[in-house]
């Protein structure tokens, strides 16, 4: 949230136009920004969840999903959801312009509308039954649908709830799976419930839940064309709340080549990796969570400085 706040203020992140993607806690950030909320609102929601756990003497483990749903229902209203849906109009206009240009030269190009980008705010989650699929969903029928998918993306086994997965009985057909719909097109077939879990498992371990839009088949494409999604993104900048060296993310995002595609949390003598995992897994005070937000803001400022140095030199 802190990084997102900085990038918005420095105009590197546009809540109306930037393509977003996230897993687990990142899905909460995507929903917050995609709905046009100030990141501070997301911080306050996090503090509220932690305060409830502290006041009731509860552990975070096993209790997070209902508390997350409660905060989303409280903070995201119809106006915010409409902001998210309006993002789709912008992307549809961009895509249609590209499709029109390409169909002039390729009359047989597939322009199936089901492969169009939706809101451009992608939430990742993993389906493990009845099929093993990685889902990247950016189309939401209602606020409840959005809240449900955020919950899927945050469903870390035996932590978010006391169960290994969420059982989905909604027959959700709004997600992209490797550039396609999760629907099989046969409405007469018996629909089995789906078992779904955290978006961290939807991507390779070394990406730590951060989709790379240019290579992970997150954005939909038409057969024989890259018009609908892929060329809307020039590069992916990943934000991670875990130090990059733990998962080898610097190799995946080529930070050694000074391309500045990764914003990783900073640690020091006063804020260690142990502190990060404690805050991530246990209720924390308002001061600790606010300090973490402000640290993210500073990490964002450092990225902005490097980006401006690349562009203008100094």
Buried (B, 14 or more C-beta within 10 A) or exposed (E): BBBBBBBBBBEBBEBEEBBBBBBBBBBBBBBBBBBBBBBBBBBBBBBBBBBBBBEEEBEBBEBBBEBBBBBBEEBBEEEBBEBBBEBBEBBBEBBBEBBEEBBEEBEEBEBEEEBBBBBBBBBBBBBBEEEEBBBBBBBBEEBBBBBBBBBBBBBBEEBBBEBEBBEBEBEBBBBBBEBBBBBEEEEEEEBEEBBBBBBBBBBEEBBBBBBBBBEBBBBBBBEEBEBBBBBBBEEBBBBBBBBBEEBEBBEBBEBEEEEBBBBBBEBEEEBEEEBBEEBBEBBBEBEBBBBBBBBBBEBBBEBBEBBEEEEEEE
